[in-house]
Amino acid sequence: METDSTQGGFDAPSEDEELGRMIRSTVESWSPRRGPDWPGVLIRIAGTAPPAWLVYSAASAVLVVILITAFLVGSAMHLGALGPQQVQLPGH
């Protein structure tokens, strides 16, 4: 009579070992069909991208907003040359 420990013998592989062996054989036998299709990717991106004038206009507007915000925050917090300067008058 066989018990659980003797069923199939000691050399029978477990399910985890079989699964690992199957995954390793699949990974080792895989090879890419071809290299990356960079020209195709660039053409698809160029076809769906917004026009250059729109990108540059939006970037310029964002830059202006950032600069004005930085100026206002710097002035409010009295940072650097944007803050009020003390004037030393002689005789006072």
Secondary structure, DSSP 8 states (H G I E B T S, - for coil): ---TTTTT-TT---HHHHHHHHHHHHHHH---SS---HHHHHHHHHHHS--HHHHHHHHHHHHHHHHHHHHHHHHHTT-GGGS------TT-
